[in-house]
Amino acid sequence: MLDRKPTADTCWFLTPKHAPVVIQLGRFGDLILLLPAFLEIFKRTGFKPNVVVSEEYASVLDGVSYVTPHPLGVHWWGGIPMARDYVRRRWSHAILPSWWNETACPIPT
């Protein structure tokens, strides 16, 4: 099972025809930790992940060729609702790695 590489057809958060959208507003360390995942998504799908990020922390994505940053003028902690509205207007859905901050998706029991 570990030798099988997931693709957009088998990975639950990737769509086969579109680049994934990730809301990660900050901070620097959180964004840096996600860079290997963004690179792997790009390698396996050919799509650059769209990363919605707070303007305050967007500079960490400068020069990252395998990501398309979308800086927003929102606070990294309190700006999740505004980022979700931005995503809804532009795309159909997004991945929110900080699940504890997600009120619309309760933890399954």
Secondary structure, 3 states (H helix, E strand, C coil): CCCCCCCCCCCCCCECCECCEEECCCCHHHHHHHHHHHHHHHHHHCCCCEEEEECCCHHHHCCCCCCEEEEECCCCCCCHHHHHHHHHHHCCCCECCCHHHCCCCCCCC
